[in-house]
Amino acid sequence: MSYWTDALSTGLRTDSGTNSEVVVTQSANGASNKTNELNQQAAEVADFANPMEDLTNLKVRFLAVLNHEIRTPLSGIMGMTDLLLETRLDDEQREYVSAARSCAETLFEVLNATLEYSALSSGRVRLEDAEFHVAETIGTALAEHQFKADAKGVRLTTVIDAGVPKIVVGDALRVRQVLSHLISNGIKFTPQGEVEVRVSPGPVADNGQGPAANKKMTLQFRVRDTGIGIAADQLAHIFDSFRQLDSGLSRSYAGLGLGLALVEKLTTLMHGSIRAESTVGQGSSFFVDLPFQLSELHMPGEHAAETVDSAAARILLVEDNEVAQRIFSHVLRRGKYLVECSTSGQDAIRAASRRTYDLILMDLQMPGMNGIDTTLKLRTIPGYENIPVIALTANSAEEHRVLAQEAGMQGYLVKPIPSDELLASVAHFLRKS
């Protein structure tokens, strides 16, 4: 077997002044073998990575299916127990129904935390900036936990300081998630007393280039509870994933230990910061500072109550699930809206062709024509180019939210949807339209 080499010869002058020649040789066969070895290693890594990527995609799909299949019946359970609690019940019956409702809400929180943590950990969450009402967002977050707070006798209060703009530009969903986890945490560790959400204005950053839309303001959200407090040696670890209090307390305040970890991840995603203060036996306060862009038409000012006349508002509810349809229609009629129901996308198109509705609530997953395709078809009907369409779905996956937005849906509500949240969202989009 023959070998060949490359040789490089160069002259050098030594310290003594004599010339010396250095010859450097390299085996071409050796370099080739090394290249082949590296290529083989790269192939092995690729062979290993492909199954791992497939496994990750499988996990994402599994969680999406699990998400939808659990949320749908859970939404029905929570909605129907809410309706049942509005009927005449004796004290014993009310106690049993309230306990069932509380258990369903706990299950929902566990499901939510698991799915949110998975999405954030995999980097599949992206921010969607748009104008939103600060007070409405806080109110919606509080409404999610009103039942549990009432059951414990914990008061939920809100304070909006002077100088906080009514409307800012940011990701309302992520802000609400942060507040929701902090409110839930406060209720959980407060045997009696109150949980207060307070928002205060920070400095306005002006880049000196003109309109208000170029200005940014930091808002500080403080969630304060009068609960059991957190020991100083544990305070530094409360944002760790799956972190619990000591074993003695864990039995009384069980949970996944993901809520505060999610708050920190979401806050970081929004380029904000979070810190906590606590005194054992007196309660805890969480401070979240988040930057927002100011809306050009809504500079900082005093909050004023806004109302929307719902007397003439006609809503089309497109929902194939009979239980969900009954719950949503009851809530909307209680809000004094005129409601008509369709059970399929095709039925909704026929209804919209006959008359004009002021707003449409659209389920996303329906047999035949789904909610996305139905919305795209609706936008081709004269008069429906700008009618608000709000998605109703049991799927919280980010990609579905993006699809809904691209199809022309202005809102996106994930089941189970609290009554106050549904009514607030409807009022918001009717007011905008």
HUMOFEN-V655830 format. One record per residue. N is the residue number from 1. RES is the residue in one small letter. D_FIRST is the distance of its C-alpha to the first C-alpha in whole Angstrom. Layout:
n/res/d_first
N/RES/D_FIRST
N/RES/D_FIRST
//
This chain:
n/res/d_first
1/m/0
2/s/4
3/y/7
4/w/10
5/t/14
6/d/17
7/a/20
8/l/23
9/s/26
10/t/30
11/g/33
12/l/35
13/r/38
14/t/39
15/d/42
16/s/43
17/g/43
18/t/39
19/n/36
20/s/33
21/e/30
22/v/28
23/v/24
24/v/22
25/t/19
26/q/17
27/s/14
28/a/14
29/n/12
30/g/14
31/a/17
32/s/16
33/n/15
34/k/19
35/t/20
36/n/19
37/e/21
38/l/24
39/n/24
40/q/24
41/q/27
42/a/29
43/a/29
44/e/30
45/v/33
46/a/34
47/d/34
48/f/36
49/a/38
50/n/39
51/p/41
52/m/43
53/e/44
54/d/45
55/l/47
56/t/49
57/n/50
58/l/51
59/k/53
60/v/54
61/r/56
62/f/57
63/l/59
64/a/60
65/v/62
66/l/63
67/n/65
68/h/66
69/e/67
70/i/69
71/r/71
72/t/72
73/p/74
74/l/75
75/s/76
76/g/79
77/i/80
78/m/80
79/g/82
80/m/84
81/t/85
82/d/86
83/l/88
84/l/90
85/l/91
86/e/93
87/t/95
88/r/98
89/l/97
90/d/98
91/d/97
92/e/95
93/q/93
94/r/92
95/e/91
96/y/89
97/v/88
98/s/87
99/a/85
100/a/83
101/r/82
102/s/81
103/c/78
104/a/77
105/e/77
106/t/75
107/l/73
108/f/72
109/e/71
110/v/69
111/l/67
112/n/67
113/a/66
114/t/63
115/l/62
116/e/63
117/y/60
118/s/58
119/a/58
120/l/58
121/s/55
122/s/53
123/g/54
124/r/56
125/v/59
126/r/60
127/l/63
128/e/66
129/d/68
130/a/72
131/e/75
132/f/77
133/h/80
134/v/80
135/a/83
136/e/82
137/t/78
138/i/80
139/g/82
140/t/80
141/a/78
142/l/81
143/a/82
144/e/79
145/h/80
146/q/84
147/f/85
148/k/83
149/a/85
150/d/88
151/a/87
152/k/87
153/g/90
154/v/87
155/r/89
156/l/86
157/t/87
158/t/86
159/v/87
160/i/86
161/d/87
162/a/88
163/g/86
164/v/83
165/p/83
166/k/83
167/i/80
168/v/77
169/v/73
170/g/71
171/d/69
172/a/72
173/l/70
174/r/68
175/v/71
176/r/73
177/q/71
178/v/71
179/l/74
180/s/74
181/h/72
182/l/74
183/i/77
184/s/76
185/n/75
186/g/79
187/i/80
188/k/78
189/f/79
190/t/83
191/p/85
192/q/88
193/g/89
194/e/87
195/v/84
196/e/84
197/v/82
198/r/83
199/v/81
200/s/82
201/p/81
202/g/79
203/p/78
204/v/78
205/a/75
206/d/76
207/n/73
208/g/76
209/q/75
210/g/78
211/p/78
212/a/79
213/a/76
214/n/74
215/k/75
216/k/74
217/m/76
218/t/74
219/l/76
220/q/77
221/f/77
222/r/79
223/v/79
224/r/81
225/d/82
226/t/85
227/g/83
228/i/82
229/g/80
230/i/76
231/a/76
232/a/74
233/d/71
234/q/70
235/l/71
236/a/68
237/h/66
238/i/68
239/f/65
240/d/62
241/s/61
242/f/63
243/r/65
244/q/68
245/l/71
246/d/71
247/s/72
248/g/75
249/l/76
250/s/73
251/r/75
252/s/78
253/y/76
254/a/73
255/g/70
256/l/67
257/g/67
258/l/65
259/g/68
260/l/68
261/a/64
262/l/64
263/v/67
264/e/65
265/k/62
266/l/64
267/t/66
268/t/63
269/l/62
270/m/65
271/h/64
272/g/67
273/s/68
274/i/69
275/r/71
276/a/74
277/e/77
278/s/78
279/t/81
280/v/81
281/g/84
282/q/85
283/g/82
284/s/79
285/s/78
286/f/75
287/f/75
288/v/73
289/d/72
290/l/71
291/p/71
292/f/72
293/q/73
294/l/77
295/s/78
296/e/80
297/l/83
298/h/83
299/m/83
300/p/84
301/g/88
302/e/90
303/h/89
304/a/92
305/a/92
306/e/91
307/t/92
308/v/91
309/d/94
310/s/92
311/a/95
312/a/94
313/a/90
314/r/89
315/i/86
316/l/84
317/l/82
318/v/79
319/e/78
320/d/77
321/n/77
322/e/81
323/v/81
324/a/80
325/q/82
326/r/85
327/i/84
328/f/83
329/s/86
330/h/89
331/v/87
332/l/88
333/r/91
334/r/92
335/g/91
336/k/94
337/y/91
338/l/91
339/v/89
340/e/87
341/c/85
342/s/82
343/t/80
344/s/77
345/g/75
346/q/77
347/d/80
348/a/80
349/i/79
350/r/82
351/a/84
352/a/83
353/s/84
354/r/88
355/r/88
356/t/87
357/y/86
358/d/86
359/l/83
360/i/80
361/l/79
362/m/76
363/d/74
364/l/70
365/q/69
366/m/71
367/p/71
368/g/71
369/m/71
370/n/69
371/g/71
372/i/68
373/d/69
374/t/73
375/t/73
376/l/71
377/k/73
378/l/76
379/r/75
380/t/76
381/i/80
382/p/82
383/g/83
384/y/80
385/e/78
386/n/79
387/i/81
388/p/79
389/v/77
390/i/76
391/a/73
392/l/74
393/t/71
394/a/70
395/n/66
396/s/65
397/a/62
398/e/61
399/e/60
400/h/63
401/r/65
402/v/63
403/l/63
404/a/67
405/q/68
406/e/66
407/a/68
408/g/71
409/m/72
410/q/74
411/g/74
412/y/72
413/l/74
414/v/72
415/k/73
416/p/75
417/i/77
418/p/80
419/s/84
420/d/84
421/e/81
422/l/81
423/l/85
424/a/83
425/s/81
426/v/83
427/a/85
428/h/83
429/f/81
430/l/85
431/r/86
432/k/83
433/s/84
//
